[in-house]
Each structure stands twice: as structure tokens, then as C-alpha cells.
Amino acid sequence: MNAMIPETGPDLTPIKAVSQAYAAALERATPDTVADILATYQSDRCQWFGMHPFHEQTGPRDIAKTFWAPFLTSFSRMQRREDIFFAGLNEIDGFSSTWTTSMGHFLGLFDAPFLGIPATGKIAMLRYAEFNRVENGKITQSALFVDLLHLMAQAGIHPLNAPQTGAQLVQPGPRTHDGLLMTPQPHAASQETLSRINNMIGSIDHANAAAKPPTPQEELRVDWQDDMIWWGPTGIGATYTIDRYIDQHQGPFRRAMEGRVLNGHLCRMAEGTYGGFFGWPNLTLTNRNGFMGVPGNDIRADMRVVDIYRRDGNKLVENWVFIDMLHFLKMQGVDVLAQITAQSV
């Protein structure tokens, strides 16, 4: 059950300042200095959620060692190309904690191999979404989702055994170019966005449980504009309009998957016309009929997912999606990173 949305909101400016200072400092970091920079902004016991093969880490030193130092060794002159930034109260804990969300691309010169992905010596852009919980001026929890299959595609590596159903793109930010919410937003707008996201989540559950479910078009038109854009992760791809979304993602996904269980989210929030969530994992399901080139099986596998939304009027119109694909595939016996390493030997 969703918590009651508060009628008023706090001043989110201080936590935005912490997250923006943290992001700026990381752009100046080197593999040797990044642990100290993280320690300036993160608590000593900061809980960090990273995708496969990084997983969960505790504290700035382990976070730096596991992700940031290797990444900065591979990506020189790194920039954070931020397209969306907002803050809010976390509905999942009864609106008691404050979080920020940042989304865009890490851009750099891909000068050394990363996780076995061969360097290109060229610009590369790694899609990212980051959630940070800020308490008393420090980041105490953090989730960083990156699209590693997207990076592989830029390096000419295509490890999946089936073509993706959507388009492969370097994905832009919002069509309206207003995704960086550095100043306070109307609280009523934030309430409306979060309510629409919650209604959309409920629409999926109701459709799946209904004795006579609505058509996919009927289900989606409740919460989405017809010209919706679903900016999906590599392996699935991006798709545009309700009908093409059904053809290119929802239909193949629902035909392949059985036993979908929603595990919930660790953070879900909204500010202004933007909102989003992440879970750990969001979903557990079975790839019964074959998906992304993996044959059907009876394995219960997890999907760790980020969804970030833009609302236009009373409906959602853009959705940026990150899925820990490598973890989902590995649970089914497909170790993409091991395959790449073996091929490079």
C-alpha cells in the first residue's frame, strides 16, 4: 500500500547542493584520489548498490576500489553529462528520507579496457542513473545503474544471441530540455507526478490480475500519452508511441515471462514533472519462452530496475529505463563478461 502523499514538502535545496558538489568533485577525480573524494561526501558506512559485477558495497574505500577507480582508469577526462536532476521524499519509507536523482551519460576517452570490454581510444558514453540519500550533509545510501551492454555496443561487442526489438541509440534527455531541477518546484506538481506513477504501477498489476484483462492499448492509455517514448536499455532498445511500445517491448516481454512478482522499491519519489524509482530487485520472474536470445527455462531470475519518468499534463510521456541485464542473464547461466574475456584471450 502506498503511503499518504504529504500536503507540503521540505526545502530540498540543501540536499541538492550536496549531490551537485559531489558530482562536480568526481569530475576532478583520478583513480588515486577518488576514494578521498568519496569520503568527503559519503558517510563512513554508506550503503552502495551497483550493478553486476559491482553489486553491494559499504563505505567510500570499497566503493572506490570496486567501481570508480577502475572506471576512471579506463575513462580519461570523464565528464558527467547530466540530463535529469531532481530531489524528493522517499515514499517507500513513509516520506521520511530525502534523496536526489541524477541521470545522463558519463563521457570520456575510452583509453583502457573496462571489465574486459576493449578500449576504443575514442569518445564513449556510458548511460547512468544515480540515486543518493542525503542525511546531515552526507550521502548515506547510493545506487548507481550503468548500461554496460550500451558501452559494449560502442566498442563493437554484441554478446546477445538475438537482435533487440527496439532501437539502439545514444539516448537524449527530455524533449522539453527542462530536466535539471535546481530550484524548488511546485509541490502540487510533484504530488501529481508521483500519483500518476503509482497509478501506472497499479494499472500493470490490475491488468495482470484481471479475469478479463484490458487490451494493452486500453491499459496504457490510462497513464500514457500516445506519443510516449520508452528509452529502454541495450538488449531491448528504445521505442516510440503506444503501439510500437507494445510491438517492440511489452508484447515480447509478456509473452516470454511468467510468474512475475513485484518485490517493491527501495526509493520512489517525484519533483515537479519528473519522478522515478529503483528496486533491489524490483521483479522476480521466469523466462519461460525465451527472451533476449536466452532460451526458455524454469529459473527464477531477478530484475534490478531504474525507471525515470517525465509527465506532460495528466499523463506520462517519457520513460528512461535501466536494468541490470548482466545480473539477470547470469542468473540464467549466461555470463556475458566471462564470454568477452574468453574471446579476447
C-alpha angles and dihedrals in degrees: 000000000000119000118246109272108240119244094225134031135215127248103275095186096100095053091045089054091053093051094045092049089049091051093048092049092051090058087061094046128114127195088262098048103036096089091056091046092052090048089057092059105024128067118248090253098038109162110223127193114200132170125254124325092022100049120161122351134174125217134005096277095056092041090052093046094047102044120354102050094048091043094050090047089058099036114053123192091019119195128189104225097197119196101166131030127165141141137215152147116288111245092197094069094040095272092294101125130059122224140175128214126207125183136176136079136312104224124196147131105283095221105151133033116273120204088340092307105134118245118246101196086228138095112292128184121209113198111227142177121190131189120193128188109209123200125170092346096310135098106242100172129024138178122195119187118185129180103235094172087057090055091048091054090055088054091050094255116135107173101170122098096223134050114254117253096225133050125288109228145150091248122230128217125251120328088231094054090222101110099114103088102188094150130056117282128212107276092219090059090052091050091050093050094049091046091052092049090050091048090051091052089050092048091059092049093046092049092050092049100041119113087218104026121203119252114268089253092052091048095049098042090065092068108013136066114235091245092056118151119212108199097200128186124263109278089049104029137199126307137186132216128016094269095050091044089056092047097042104037121356095050098047091042096051093044091052101042131071135177095028111189121186108218094185133236138286092213132016122168146137141208124189109325094338130082143150151160146211133205136196090233111350096184140023117195146142125253092220101162106029129280134192090358094306111123119240114276142163097246119127104228132183130231117205104198143182120198121186119185141194118205122208115189109323097335141061116257109170131036127183112199132196122184128181090238096168091056093046091050095044091054085060093050099264110123103188096181092050090051092052092048092049092050092052095053 
